Amino acid sequence: MIMKKKVFLAVLVMCTILAAGCGNDSAEKEENTKTEAASDKEDSKKNTEEETRLVSVKDIDKYITIGEYKGISLEKTVQEITDDDVEIQIGYELKNMAEPVTDENTEAQNGDIVTIDYVGTENGVEFSGGTGSDYELTLGDGMMVPGFEDGIVGMKTGEIRDVSLTFPEDYYPEMAGKAVVFQITLKKLSQVPELTDEWVASNTEYANVEEYRQGIRGQMEQSAEQSAMYNLYSAGWSAVLDNSEIIEFPEKEINACIEEFKKQVQIYADQAGMKLEEFVEAQGYTQEAFEEECQQYAEYKVKQNLIIQGIMDAEGISLSDPECLEIQNQIIADYGAKDLADLIDMYGQVAVDETIGLIRVEQFIVENAKVANQVTNGGLTGVDGDKDVAGEVPSDGASGAETESEEPADGAEEPDESDADTAEIEE
């Protein structure tokens, strides 16, 4: 199947980190690159001349004016987890643990999960969109047209039933207000378990319902914290990116990125059995428009790498320092690679280097930012009075007032996944 246009455009995002060979003449690291963070910085750091760089140019100031990246103001907003949130999540988990009913005499009830086939007819003639196979739904959720789910209540596994109903007047125009009949076959019936201490002890790592609720809350709060940190890192990077101005693009870097982008698109063309030009035209692009897309991608990519390398140079950061090696190890774990060589084999050396560099710079930006901490619950946002990003109790905990840490957030927690804004390695 030919890739849809929106998928083709998504290549721009996919390639942001994955593109290999974009102006990096020293892309290959030594084979003996360490895969564990060294405790001694001097032992873990290579000589400056041997360091891998994300751009080939040395005089970065000639090409870009990097925006302020120290002391910028950011907001970290954490979603509050309510009791209702916990109960909803538990409901999802219970549904995932639904058990098939083996007794053929058991009748389907609201709350049960059913798998059905159905055929809809109007005056004996099938209508468009009225047929489904192996469709799964939870009775009582109200996801289907009124009367459909009620018609399944009381059915047994293997039973076939005709359900007559009338589409609402505000339904799709072609079927609004029409009387139809659905022939429904109940193929599978599953029941959601009741939340009891016995069920919890037998099916989870917890001893009782209360411990289970607390465990779910803890997981949700951890996820909310990770999401907040992801957004914080993304906001920090975006602020620096937006406030940085290109003076001129190094031509070598741009040309290399353009070629790499075309290689990425060529992969899709090959899968479709088409030439690159044919594939581009099949997506509704003229060759001129495609060349413009390539240029835009290259300019974004080169600007990104100039900023990352510029900050790393100014702050004495290298891809082989302990912090970067720690990020490297986290990425290896997150993406299920056996080791660094396996990760590089999957995604390419430059993709790995660029990802590590971006995450490390994002860390640095946040660590040196003034971060206002907030908690949100729906449309309401207030101050997190527990602690700031640095782990200290804010001096001003007045409810409803925004607070900022006076010192840089040196203890900022990084997201659990090695992923922020465009930092994720994706296939």
HELIX and SHEET records of a PDB file:
HELIX    1   1 LYS A    5  LEU A   18  1                                  14    
HELIX    2   2 LYS A   41  SER A   44  1                                   4    
HELIX    3   3 THR A   48  GLU A   50  5                                   3    
HELIX    4   4 ILE A   60  LYS A   62  5                                   3    
HELIX    5   5 ASP A   83  ASN A   96  1                                  14    
HELIX    6   6 PHE A  148  ILE A  152  1                                   5    
HELIX    7   7 ASP A  197  ASN A  203  1                                   7    
HELIX    8   8 VAL A  209  ASP A  242  1                                  34    
HELIX    9   9 GLU A  251  GLN A  271  1                                  21    
HELIX   10  10 LEU A  276  ALA A  282  1                                   7    
HELIX   11  11 GLN A  287  GLU A  315  1                                  29    
HELIX   12  12 PRO A  322  ASP A  334  1                                  13    
HELIX   13  13 LEU A  340  TYR A  347  1                                   8    
HELIX   14  14 GLN A  349  GLU A  367  1                                  19    
SHEET    1   A 2 ILE A  64  THR A  65  0                                        
SHEET    2   A 2 GLU A 245  ILE A 246 -1                                        
SHEET    1   B 3 SER A  73  GLN A  79  0                                        
SHEET    2   B 3 LYS A 370  ASN A 377  1                                        
SHEET    3   B 3 LEU A 380  VAL A 383 -1                                        
SHEET    1   C 4 GLU A  99  PRO A 100  0                                        
SHEET    2   C 4 ALA A 179  GLN A 191 -1                                        
SHEET    3   C 4 ILE A 113  GLU A 122 -1                                        
SHEET    4   C 4 VAL A 125  THR A 138 -1                                        
SHEET    1   D 3 GLU A  99  PRO A 100  0                                        
SHEET    2   D 3 ALA A 179  GLN A 191 -1                                        
SHEET    3   D 3 ILE A 160  THR A 166 -1                                        
END                                                                             
